[in-house]
Amino acid sequence: MDKNLERKQQEERVGRYLKASLKQAGVTYDDLADRLQAFGFKETKASIASKLSRGSFSATFMIAVLRAIGKEGVNLADL
């Protein structure tokens, strides 16, 4: 498989995973922006939407999002 295609597919899966996790937690992008401030992130609804749409962001951002919504673990098979 083409490495660029494989990377793009992985980015899409991770973005969908975080979007689904937010929905499951009942957290909006506005809510998330507020919660991320506690972790030192200055995000807006638009910047969060853009990152999740692209699916490319730092591991630090992903961990902060998961902590902000109270998710205690991630099963890599879900990604």
Distance bins in CASP14 RR format, pairs under 12 A and 6 or more apart:
PFRMAT RR
TARGET T0000
AUTHOR 0000-0000-0000
RMODE 2
METHOD distances of the structure
MODEL  1
1 7 0 0 0 0 0 1 0 0 0 0 0
1 8 0 0 0 0 0 1 0 0 0 0 0
1 9 0 0 0 0 1 0 0 0 0 0 0
1 10 0 0 0 0 0 1 0 0 0 0 0
2 8 0 0 0 0 1 0 0 0 0 0 0
2 9 0 0 0 0 1 0 0 0 0 0 0
3 9 0 0 0 0 0 1 0 0 0 0 0
3 10 0 0 0 0 0 1 0 0 0 0 0
4 10 0 0 0 0 0 1 0 0 0 0 0
4 11 0 0 0 0 0 1 0 0 0 0 0
5 11 0 0 0 0 0 1 0 0 0 0 0
5 12 0 0 0 0 0 1 0 0 0 0 0
6 12 0 0 0 0 0 1 0 0 0 0 0
6 13 0 0 0 0 0 1 0 0 0 0 0
7 13 0 0 0 0 0 1 0 0 0 0 0
7 14 0 0 0 0 0 1 0 0 0 0 0
7 54 0 0 0 0 0 1 0 0 0 0 0
7 55 0 0 0 0 0 1 0 0 0 0 0
7 56 0 0 0 0 1 0 0 0 0 0 0
8 14 0 0 0 0 0 1 0 0 0 0 0
8 15 0 0 0 0 0 1 0 0 0 0 0
8 54 0 0 0 0 1 0 0 0 0 0 0
8 55 0 0 0 0 1 0 0 0 0 0 0
8 56 0 0 0 0 1 0 0 0 0 0 0
9 15 0 0 0 0 0 1 0 0 0 0 0
9 16 0 0 0 0 0 1 0 0 0 0 0
9 55 0 0 0 0 0 1 0 0 0 0 0
9 79 0 0 0 0 0 1 0 0 0 0 0
10 16 0 0 0 0 0 1 0 0 0 0 0
10 17 0 0 0 0 0 1 0 0 0 0 0
10 55 0 0 0 0 1 0 0 0 0 0 0
10 56 0 0 0 0 1 0 0 0 0 0 0
10 76 0 0 0 0 0 1 0 0 0 0 0
10 79 1 0 0 1 0 0 0 0 0 0 0
11 17 0 0 0 0 0 1 0 0 0 0 0
11 18 0 0 0 0 0 1 0 0 0 0 0
11 51 0 0 0 0 0 1 0 0 0 0 0
11 52 0 0 0 0 0 1 0 0 0 0 0
11 53 0 0 0 0 1 0 0 0 0 0 0
11 54 1 0 0 1 0 0 0 0 0 0 0
11 55 1 0 1 0 0 0 0 0 0 0 0
11 56 1 0 1 0 0 0 0 0 0 0 0
11 57 0 0 0 0 1 0 0 0 0 0 0
11 62 0 0 0 0 0 1 0 0 0 0 0
11 79 0 0 0 0 0 1 0 0 0 0 0
12 18 0 0 0 0 0 1 0 0 0 0 0
12 19 0 0 0 0 0 1 0 0 0 0 0
12 52 0 0 0 0 0 1 0 0 0 0 0
12 53 0 0 0 0 1 0 0 0 0 0 0
12 54 0 0 0 0 1 0 0 0 0 0 0
12 55 1 0 0 1 0 0 0 0 0 0 0
12 56 0 0 0 0 1 0 0 0 0 0 0
12 79 0 0 0 0 0 1 0 0 0 0 0
13 19 0 0 0 0 0 1 0 0 0 0 0
13 20 0 0 0 0 0 1 0 0 0 0 0
13 52 0 0 0 0 0 1 0 0 0 0 0
13 55 0 0 0 0 1 0 0 0 0 0 0
13 56 0 0 0 0 0 1 0 0 0 0 0
13 76 0 0 0 0 0 1 0 0 0 0 0
13 77 0 0 0 0 0 1 0 0 0 0 0
13 78 0 0 0 0 1 0 0 0 0 0 0
13 79 1 0 1 0 0 0 0 0 0 0 0
14 20 0 0 0 0 0 1 0 0 0 0 0
14 21 0 0 0 0 0 1 0 0 0 0 0
14 51 0 0 0 0 0 1 0 0 0 0 0
14 52 0 0 0 0 1 0 0 0 0 0 0
14 53 0 0 0 0 0 1 0 0 0 0 0
14 54 0 0 0 0 1 0 0 0 0 0 0
14 55 1 0 1 0 0 0 0 0 0 0 0
14 56 0 0 0 0 1 0 0 0 0 0 0
14 57 0 0 0 0 1 0 0 0 0 0 0
14 58 0 0 0 0 0 1 0 0 0 0 0
14 59 0 0 0 0 0 1 0 0 0 0 0
14 61 0 0 0 0 0 1 0 0 0 0 0
14 62 1 0 0 1 0 0 0 0 0 0 0
14 65 0 0 0 0 0 1 0 0 0 0 0
14 66 0 0 0 0 0 1 0 0 0 0 0
14 74 0 0 0 0 1 0 0 0 0 0 0
14 76 0 0 0 0 0 1 0 0 0 0 0
14 78 0 0 0 0 1 0 0 0 0 0 0
14 79 1 0 1 0 0 0 0 0 0 0 0
15 21 0 0 0 0 1 0 0 0 0 0 0
15 22 0 0 0 0 0 1 0 0 0 0 0
15 48 0 0 0 0 0 1 0 0 0 0 0
15 49 0 0 0 0 0 1 0 0 0 0 0
15 50 0 0 0 0 0 1 0 0 0 0 0
15 51 0 0 0 0 1 0 0 0 0 0 0
15 52 1 0 1 0 0 0 0 0 0 0 0
15 53 1 0 0 1 0 0 0 0 0 0 0
15 54 0 0 0 0 1 0 0 0 0 0 0
15 55 1 0 1 0 0 0 0 0 0 0 0
15 56 0 0 0 0 1 0 0 0 0 0 0
15 57 0 0 0 0 1 0 0 0 0 0 0
15 61 0 0 0 0 0 1 0 0 0 0 0
15 62 0 0 0 0 1 0 0 0 0 0 0
15 65 0 0 0 0 0 1 0 0 0 0 0
15 78 0 0 0 0 0 1 0 0 0 0 0
15 79 0 0 0 0 1 0 0 0 0 0 0
16 22 0 0 0 0 0 1 0 0 0 0 0
16 23 0 0 0 0 0 1 0 0 0 0 0
16 52 0 0 0 0 1 0 0 0 0 0 0
16 53 0 0 0 0 0 1 0 0 0 0 0
16 54 0 0 0 0 0 1 0 0 0 0 0
16 55 0 0 0 0 1 0 0 0 0 0 0
16 78 0 0 0 0 0 1 0 0 0 0 0
16 79 0 0 0 0 1 0 0 0 0 0 0
17 23 0 0 0 0 0 1 0 0 0 0 0
17 24 0 0 0 0 0 1 0 0 0 0 0
17 52 0 0 0 0 1 0 0 0 0 0 0
17 55 0 0 0 0 1 0 0 0 0 0 0
17 62 0 0 0 0 1 0 0 0 0 0 0
17 65 0 0 0 0 0 1 0 0 0 0 0
17 66 0 0 0 0 1 0 0 0 0 0 0
17 69 0 0 0 0 0 1 0 0 0 0 0
17 71 0 0 0 0 0 1 0 0 0 0 0
17 73 0 0 0 0 0 1 0 0 0 0 0
17 74 0 0 0 0 1 0 0 0 0 0 0
17 75 0 0 0 0 1 0 0 0 0 0 0
17 76 0 0 0 0 0 1 0 0 0 0 0
17 77 0 0 0 0 0 1 0 0 0 0 0
17 78 1 0 0 1 0 0 0 0 0 0 0
17 79 1 0 1 0 0 0 0 0 0 0 0
18 24 0 0 0 0 0 1 0 0 0 0 0
18 25 0 0 0 0 0 1 0 0 0 0 0
18 27 0 0 0 0 0 1 0 0 0 0 0
18 29 0 0 0 0 0 1 0 0 0 0 0
18 32 0 0 0 0 1 0 0 0 0 0 0
18 48 0 0 0 0 1 0 0 0 0 0 0
18 49 0 0 0 0 0 1 0 0 0 0 0
18 51 0 0 0 0 1 0 0 0 0 0 0
18 52 1 0 1 0 0 0 0 0 0 0 0
18 53 0 0 0 0 0 1 0 0 0 0 0
18 54 0 0 0 0 0 1 0 0 0 0 0
18 55 0 0 0 0 1 0 0 0 0 0 0
18 56 0 0 0 0 0 1 0 0 0 0 0
18 57 0 0 0 0 1 0 0 0 0 0 0
18 61 0 0 0 0 1 0 0 0 0 0 0
18 62 1 0 0 1 0 0 0 0 0 0 0
18 63 0 0 0 0 0 1 0 0 0 0 0
18 64 0 0 0 0 0 1 0 0 0 0 0
18 65 1 0 1 0 0 0 0 0 0 0 0
18 66 1 0 0 1 0 0 0 0 0 0 0
18 68 0 0 0 0 0 1 0 0 0 0 0
18 69 0 0 0 0 1 0 0 0 0 0 0
18 71 0 0 0 0 1 0 0 0 0 0 0
18 74 0 0 0 0 1 0 0 0 0 0 0
18 78 0 0 0 0 0 1 0 0 0 0 0
18 79 0 0 0 0 1 0 0 0 0 0 0
19 25 0 0 0 0 0 1 0 0 0 0 0
19 26 0 0 0 0 0 1 0 0 0 0 0
19 27 0 0 0 0 0 1 0 0 0 0 0
19 28 0 0 0 0 0 1 0 0 0 0 0
19 29 0 0 0 0 1 0 0 0 0 0 0
19 32 0 0 0 0 0 1 0 0 0 0 0
19 48 0 0 0 0 0 1 0 0 0 0 0
19 49 0 0 0 0 1 0 0 0 0 0 0
19 51 0 0 0 0 0 1 0 0 0 0 0
19 52 1 0 1 0 0 0 0 0 0 0 0
19 53 0 0 0 0 1 0 0 0 0 0 0
19 54 0 0 0 0 0 1 0 0 0 0 0
19 55 0 0 0 0 1 0 0 0 0 0 0
19 65 0 0 0 0 0 1 0 0 0 0 0
19 69 0 0 0 0 0 1 0 0 0 0 0
20 26 0 0 0 0 0 1 0 0 0 0 0
20 27 0 0 0 0 0 1 0 0 0 0 0
20 52 0 0 0 0 0 1 0 0 0 0 0
20 69 0 0 0 0 0 1 0 0 0 0 0
20 71 0 0 0 0 0 1 0 0 0 0 0
20 74 0 0 0 0 0 1 0 0 0 0 0
20 78 0 0 0 0 1 0 0 0 0 0 0
20 79 0 0 0 0 0 1 0 0 0 0 0
21 27 0 0 0 0 1 0 0 0 0 0 0
21 32 0 0 0 0 0 1 0 0 0 0 0
21 52 0 0 0 0 0 1 0 0 0 0 0
21 62 0 0 0 0 0 1 0 0 0 0 0
21 65 1 0 0 1 0 0 0 0 0 0 0
21 66 1 0 0 1 0 0 0 0 0 0 0
21 67 0 0 0 0 0 1 0 0 0 0 0
21 68 0 0 0 0 0 1 0 0 0 0 0
21 69 1 0 0 1 0 0 0 0 0 0 0
21 70 0 0 0 0 1 0 0 0 0 0 0
21 71 1 0 1 0 0 0 0 0 0 0 0
21 72 0 0 0 0 0 1 0 0 0 0 0
21 73 0 0 0 0 0 1 0 0 0 0 0
21 74 0 0 0 0 1 0 0 0 0 0 0
21 75 0 0 0 0 0 1 0 0 0 0 0
21 78 0 0 0 0 1 0 0 0 0 0 0
21 79 0 0 0 0 0 1 0 0 0 0 0
22 28 1 0 0 1 0 0 0 0 0 0 0
22 29 1 0 0 1 0 0 0 0 0 0 0
22 30 0 0 0 0 0 1 0 0 0 0 0
22 31 0 0 0 0 1 0 0 0 0 0 0
22 32 1 0 0 1 0 0 0 0 0 0 0
22 33 0 0 0 0 0 1 0 0 0 0 0
22 35 0 0 0 0 0 1 0 0 0 0 0
22 36 0 0 0 0 0 1 0 0 0 0 0
22 45 0 0 0 0 0 1 0 0 0 0 0
22 48 0 0 0 0 1 0 0 0 0 0 0
22 49 0 0 0 0 0 1 0 0 0 0 0
22 51 0 0 0 0 0 1 0 0 0 0 0
22 52 0 0 0 0 1 0 0 0 0 0 0
22 65 1 0 0 1 0 0 0 0 0 0 0
22 66 0 0 0 0 1 0 0 0 0 0 0
22 68 0 0 0 0 1 0 0 0 0 0 0
22 69 1 0 0 1 0 0 0 0 0 0 0
22 70 0 0 0 0 0 1 0 0 0 0 0
22 71 0 0 0 0 1 0 0 0 0 0 0
23 29 0 0 0 0 0 1 0 0 0 0 0
23 31 0 0 0 0 0 1 0 0 0 0 0
23 32 0 0 0 0 0 1 0 0 0 0 0
23 52 0 0 0 0 0 1 0 0 0 0 0
23 69 0 0 0 0 0 1 0 0 0 0 0
24 66 0 0 0 0 0 1 0 0 0 0 0
24 69 0 0 0 0 1 0 0 0 0 0 0
24 70 0 0 0 0 0 1 0 0 0 0 0
24 71 0 0 0 0 1 0 0 0 0 0 0
24 78 0 0 0 0 0 1 0 0 0 0 0
25 31 0 0 0 0 1 0 0 0 0 0 0
25 32 0 0 0 0 1 0 0 0 0 0 0
25 35 0 0 0 0 0 1 0 0 0 0 0
25 65 0 0 0 0 0 1 0 0 0 0 0
25 66 0 0 0 0 1 0 0 0 0 0 0
25 67 0 0 0 0 0 1 0 0 0 0 0
25 68 0 0 0 0 1 0 0 0 0 0 0
25 69 1 0 1 0 0 0 0 0 0 0 0
25 70 1 0 0 1 0 0 0 0 0 0 0
25 71 1 0 0 1 0 0 0 0 0 0 0
25 72 0 0 0 0 0 1 0 0 0 0 0
26 32 0 0 0 0 1 0 0 0 0 0 0
26 35 0 0 0 0 0 1 0 0 0 0 0
26 68 0 0 0 0 0 1 0 0 0 0 0
26 69 0 0 0 0 1 0 0 0 0 0 0
26 70 0 0 0 0 0 1 0 0 0 0 0
26 71 0 0 0 0 0 1 0 0 0 0 0
27 33 0 0 0 0 0 1 0 0 0 0 0
27 34 0 0 0 0 1 0 0 0 0 0 0
27 35 1 0 0 1 0 0 0 0 0 0 0
27 36 0 0 0 0 0 1 0 0 0 0 0
27 45 0 0 0 0 0 1 0 0 0 0 0
27 48 0 0 0 0 0 1 0 0 0 0 0
27 65 0 0 0 0 1 0 0 0 0 0 0
27 66 0 0 0 0 0 1 0 0 0 0 0
27 67 0 0 0 0 0 1 0 0 0 0 0
27 68 1 0 0 1 0 0 0 0 0 0 0
27 69 1 0 1 0 0 0 0 0 0 0 0
27 70 0 0 0 0 1 0 0 0 0 0 0
27 71 0 0 0 0 0 1 0 0 0 0 0
28 34 0 0 0 0 1 0 0 0 0 0 0
28 35 0 0 0 0 0 1 0 0 0 0 0
28 45 1 0 0 1 0 0 0 0 0 0 0
28 48 0 0 0 0 1 0 0 0 0 0 0
28 49 0 0 0 0 0 1 0 0 0 0 0
28 68 0 0 0 0 0 1 0 0 0 0 0
28 69 0 0 0 0 0 1 0 0 0 0 0
29 35 0 0 0 0 0 1 0 0 0 0 0
29 36 0 0 0 0 0 1 0 0 0 0 0
29 43 0 0 0 0 1 0 0 0 0 0 0
29 44 0 0 0 0 1 0 0 0 0 0 0
29 45 1 0 1 0 0 0 0 0 0 0 0
29 46 0 0 0 0 1 0 0 0 0 0 0
29 47 0 0 0 0 1 0 0 0 0 0 0
29 48 1 0 1 0 0 0 0 0 0 0 0
29 49 1 0 1 0 0 0 0 0 0 0 0
29 50 0 0 0 0 0 1 0 0 0 0 0
29 51 0 0 0 0 0 1 0 0 0 0 0
29 52 0 0 0 0 1 0 0 0 0 0 0
29 53 0 0 0 0 0 1 0 0 0 0 0
29 65 0 0 0 0 0 1 0 0 0 0 0
29 68 0 0 0 0 0 1 0 0 0 0 0
29 69 0 0 0 0 0 1 0 0 0 0 0
30 36 0 0 0 0 0 1 0 0 0 0 0
30 37 0 0 0 0 0 1 0 0 0 0 0
30 43 0 0 0 0 0 1 0 0 0 0 0
30 44 0 0 0 0 1 0 0 0 0 0 0
30 45 1 0 1 0 0 0 0 0 0 0 0
30 46 0 0 0 0 0 1 0 0 0 0 0
30 47 0 0 0 0 0 1 0 0 0 0 0
30 48 0 0 0 0 1 0 0 0 0 0 0
30 49 0 0 0 0 0 1 0 0 0 0 0
31 37 0 0 0 0 0 1 0 0 0 0 0
31 43 0 0 0 0 0 1 0 0 0 0 0
31 45 0 0 0 0 1 0 0 0 0 0 0
31 48 0 0 0 0 0 1 0 0 0 0 0
31 65 0 0 0 0 0 1 0 0 0 0 0
31 68 0 0 0 0 1 0 0 0 0 0 0
31 69 0 0 0 0 1 0 0 0 0 0 0
32 38 0 0 0 0 0 1 0 0 0 0 0
32 39 0 0 0 0 0 1 0 0 0 0 0
32 41 0 0 0 0 1 0 0 0 0 0 0
32 43 1 0 0 1 0 0 0 0 0 0 0
32 44 0 0 0 0 0 1 0 0 0 0 0
32 45 0 0 0 0 1 0 0 0 0 0 0
32 47 0 0 0 0 0 1 0 0 0 0 0
32 48 1 0 1 0 0 0 0 0 0 0 0
32 49 0 0 0 0 0 1 0 0 0 0 0
32 51 0 0 0 0 0 1 0 0 0 0 0
32 52 0 0 0 0 1 0 0 0 0 0 0
32 61 0 0 0 0 0 1 0 0 0 0 0
32 64 0 0 0 0 1 0 0 0 0 0 0
32 65 1 0 0 1 0 0 0 0 0 0 0
32 66 0 0 0 0 0 1 0 0 0 0 0
32 67 0 0 0 0 0 1 0 0 0 0 0
32 68 1 0 0 1 0 0 0 0 0 0 0
32 69 1 0 0 1 0 0 0 0 0 0 0
32 70 0 0 0 0 0 1 0 0 0 0 0
33 39 0 0 0 0 0 1 0 0 0 0 0
33 40 0 0 0 0 0 1 0 0 0 0 0
33 41 0 0 0 0 1 0 0 0 0 0 0
33 42 0 0 0 0 1 0 0 0 0 0 0
33 43 1 0 1 0 0 0 0 0 0 0 0
33 44 1 0 1 0 0 0 0 0 0 0 0
33 45 1 0 1 0 0 0 0 0 0 0 0
33 46 0 0 0 0 1 0 0 0 0 0 0
33 47 1 0 0 1 0 0 0 0 0 0 0
33 48 1 0 0 1 0 0 0 0 0 0 0
33 49 0 0 0 0 0 1 0 0 0 0 0
33 51 0 0 0 0 0 1 0 0 0 0 0
33 64 0 0 0 0 0 1 0 0 0 0 0
33 65 0 0 0 0 0 1 0 0 0 0 0
33 68 0 0 0 0 1 0 0 0 0 0 0
34 40 0 0 0 0 0 1 0 0 0 0 0
34 41 0 0 0 0 0 1 0 0 0 0 0
34 42 0 0 0 0 0 1 0 0 0 0 0
34 43 0 0 0 0 1 0 0 0 0 0 0
34 44 0 0 0 0 0 1 0 0 0 0 0
34 45 0 0 0 0 0 1 0 0 0 0 0
34 48 0 0 0 0 0 1 0 0 0 0 0
34 68 0 0 0 0 1 0 0 0 0 0 0
34 69 0 0 0 0 0 1 0 0 0 0 0
35 41 0 0 0 0 1 0 0 0 0 0 0
35 43 0 0 0 0 1 0 0 0 0 0 0
35 48 0 0 0 0 0 1 0 0 0 0 0
35 64 0 0 0 0 1 0 0 0 0 0 0
35 65 0 0 0 0 1 0 0 0 0 0 0
35 66 0 0 0 0 0 1 0 0 0 0 0
35 67 0 0 0 0 1 0 0 0 0 0 0
35 68 1 1 0 0 0 0 0 0 0 0 0
35 69 1 0 0 1 0 0 0 0 0 0 0
35 70 0 0 0 0 1 0 0 0 0 0 0
36 42 1 0 0 1 0 0 0 0 0 0 0
36 43 1 0 1 0 0 0 0 0 0 0 0
36 44 0 0 0 0 0 1 0 0 0 0 0
36 45 0 0 0 0 0 1 0 0 0 0 0
36 47 0 0 0 0 1 0 0 0 0 0 0
36 48 1 0 0 1 0 0 0 0 0 0 0
36 51 0 0 0 0 0 1 0 0 0 0 0
36 57 0 0 0 0 0 1 0 0 0 0 0
36 60 0 0 0 0 0 1 0 0 0 0 0
36 61 0 0 0 0 1 0 0 0 0 0 0
36 62 0 0 0 0 0 1 0 0 0 0 0
36 63 0 0 0 0 0 1 0 0 0 0 0
36 64 1 0 1 0 0 0 0 0 0 0 0
36 65 1 0 0 1 0 0 0 0 0 0 0
36 66 0 0 0 0 0 1 0 0 0 0 0
36 67 0 0 0 0 1 0 0 0 0 0 0
36 68 1 0 1 0 0 0 0 0 0 0 0
36 69 0 0 0 0 0 1 0 0 0 0 0
37 43 0 0 0 0 1 0 0 0 0 0 0
37 44 0 0 0 0 0 1 0 0 0 0 0
37 64 0 0 0 0 0 1 0 0 0 0 0
37 68 0 0 0 0 1 0 0 0 0 0 0
38 64 0 0 0 0 1 0 0 0 0 0 0
38 65 0 0 0 0 0 1 0 0 0 0 0
38 67 0 0 0 0 1 0 0 0 0 0 0
38 68 1 0 0 1 0 0 0 0 0 0 0
38 70 0 0 0 0 0 1 0 0 0 0 0
39 58 0 0 0 0 0 1 0 0 0 0 0
39 60 0 0 0 0 1 0 0 0 0 0 0
39 61 0 0 0 0 1 0 0 0 0 0 0
39 62 0 0 0 0 0 1 0 0 0 0 0
39 63 0 0 0 0 1 0 0 0 0 0 0
39 64 1 0 1 0 0 0 0 0 0 0 0
39 65 0 0 0 0 1 0 0 0 0 0 0
39 66 0 0 0 0 0 1 0 0 0 0 0
39 67 1 0 0 1 0 0 0 0 0 0 0
39 68 1 0 0 1 0 0 0 0 0 0 0
39 69 0 0 0 0 0 1 0 0 0 0 0
40 60 0 0 0 0 1 0 0 0 0 0 0
40 61 0 0 0 0 0 1 0 0 0 0 0
40 64 1 0 0 1 0 0 0 0 0 0 0
40 67 0 0 0 0 0 1 0 0 0 0 0
40 68 0 0 0 0 0 1 0 0 0 0 0
41 47 0 0 0 0 1 0 0 0 0 0 0
41 48 0 0 0 0 1 0 0 0 0 0 0
41 51 0 0 0 0 0 1 0 0 0 0 0
41 57 0 0 0 0 0 1 0 0 0 0 0
41 58 0 0 0 0 0 1 0 0 0 0 0
41 60 0 0 0 0 1 0 0 0 0 0 0
41 61 1 0 0 1 0 0 0 0 0 0 0
41 62 0 0 0 0 0 1 0 0 0 0 0
41 63 0 0 0 0 0 1 0 0 0 0 0
41 64 1 0 1 0 0 0 0 0 0 0 0
41 65 0 0 0 0 1 0 0 0 0 0 0
41 67 0 0 0 0 0 1 0 0 0 0 0
41 68 0 0 0 0 1 0 0 0 0 0 0
42 48 0 0 0 0 0 1 0 0 0 0 0
42 61 0 0 0 0 0 1 0 0 0 0 0
42 64 0 0 0 0 0 1 0 0 0 0 0
43 49 0 0 0 0 1 0 0 0 0 0 0
43 50 0 0 0 0 1 0 0 0 0 0 0
43 51 0 0 0 0 1 0 0 0 0 0 0
43 52 0 0 0 0 0 1 0 0 0 0 0
43 57 0 0 0 0 0 1 0 0 0 0 0
43 61 0 0 0 0 1 0 0 0 0 0 0
43 64 0 0 0 0 1 0 0 0 0 0 0
43 65 0 0 0 0 1 0 0 0 0 0 0
43 68 0 0 0 0 0 1 0 0 0 0 0
44 50 0 0 0 0 1 0 0 0 0 0 0
44 51 0 0 0 0 0 1 0 0 0 0 0
45 51 0 0 0 0 0 1 0 0 0 0 0
45 52 0 0 0 0 0 1 0 0 0 0 0
46 52 0 0 0 0 0 1 0 0 0 0 0
46 53 0 0 0 0 0 1 0 0 0 0 0
47 53 0 0 0 0 0 1 0 0 0 0 0
47 54 0 0 0 0 0 1 0 0 0 0 0
47 57 0 0 0 0 1 0 0 0 0 0 0
47 61 0 0 0 0 0 1 0 0 0 0 0
48 54 0 0 0 0 0 1 0 0 0 0 0
48 55 0 0 0 0 0 1 0 0 0 0 0
48 57 0 0 0 0 1 0 0 0 0 0 0
48 61 0 0 0 0 1 0 0 0 0 0 0
48 62 0 0 0 0 0 1 0 0 0 0 0
48 64 0 0 0 0 0 1 0 0 0 0 0
48 65 0 0 0 0 1 0 0 0 0 0 0
48 68 0 0 0 0 0 1 0 0 0 0 0
49 55 0 0 0 0 0 1 0 0 0 0 0
49 57 0 0 0 0 0 1 0 0 0 0 0
50 56 0 0 0 0 0 1 0 0 0 0 0
50 57 0 0 0 0 1 0 0 0 0 0 0
50 61 0 0 0 0 0 1 0 0 0 0 0
51 57 1 0 1 0 0 0 0 0 0 0 0
51 58 0 0 0 0 1 0 0 0 0 0 0
51 61 1 0 0 1 0 0 0 0 0 0 0
51 62 0 0 0 0 1 0 0 0 0 0 0
51 64 0 0 0 0 0 1 0 0 0 0 0
51 65 0 0 0 0 1 0 0 0 0 0 0
52 61 0 0 0 0 1 0 0 0 0 0 0
52 62 0 0 0 0 0 1 0 0 0 0 0
52 65 0 0 0 0 1 0 0 0 0 0 0
54 61 0 0 0 0 0 1 0 0 0 0 0
55 61 0 0 0 0 0 1 0 0 0 0 0
55 62 0 0 0 0 1 0 0 0 0 0 0
55 65 0 0 0 0 0 1 0 0 0 0 0
55 79 0 0 0 0 0 1 0 0 0 0 0
56 62 0 0 0 0 0 1 0 0 0 0 0
57 63 0 0 0 0 0 1 0 0 0 0 0
57 64 0 0 0 0 1 0 0 0 0 0 0
57 65 0 0 0 0 1 0 0 0 0 0 0
58 64 0 0 0 0 1 0 0 0 0 0 0
58 65 0 0 0 0 0 1 0 0 0 0 0
59 65 0 0 0 0 0 1 0 0 0 0 0
59 66 0 0 0 0 0 1 0 0 0 0 0
59 74 0 0 0 0 0 1 0 0 0 0 0
60 66 0 0 0 0 0 1 0 0 0 0 0
60 67 0 0 0 0 0 1 0 0 0 0 0
61 67 0 0 0 0 0 1 0 0 0 0 0
61 68 0 0 0 0 0 1 0 0 0 0 0
62 68 0 0 0 0 0 1 0 0 0 0 0
62 69 0 0 0 0 0 1 0 0 0 0 0
62 71 0 0 0 0 0 1 0 0 0 0 0
62 73 0 0 0 0 0 1 0 0 0 0 0
62 74 0 0 0 0 1 0 0 0 0 0 0
62 79 0 0 0 0 0 1 0 0 0 0 0
63 69 0 0 0 0 0 1 0 0 0 0 0
63 70 0 0 0 0 0 1 0 0 0 0 0
63 71 0 0 0 0 1 0 0 0 0 0 0
63 72 0 0 0 0 0 1 0 0 0 0 0
63 73 0 0 0 0 0 1 0 0 0 0 0
63 74 0 0 0 0 1 0 0 0 0 0 0
64 70 0 0 0 0 0 1 0 0 0 0 0
64 71 0 0 0 0 0 1 0 0 0 0 0
65 71 0 0 0 0 1 0 0 0 0 0 0
65 74 0 0 0 0 0 1 0 0 0 0 0
66 72 0 0 0 0 1 0 0 0 0 0 0
66 73 1 0 0 1 0 0 0 0 0 0 0
66 74 1 0 0 1 0 0 0 0 0 0 0
66 78 0 0 0 0 0 1 0 0 0 0 0
66 79 0 0 0 0 0 1 0 0 0 0 0
67 73 0 0 0 0 1 0 0 0 0 0 0
67 74 0 0 0 0 0 1 0 0 0 0 0
71 78 0 0 0 0 0 1 0 0 0 0 0
73 79 0 0 0 0 0 1 0 0 0 0 0
END
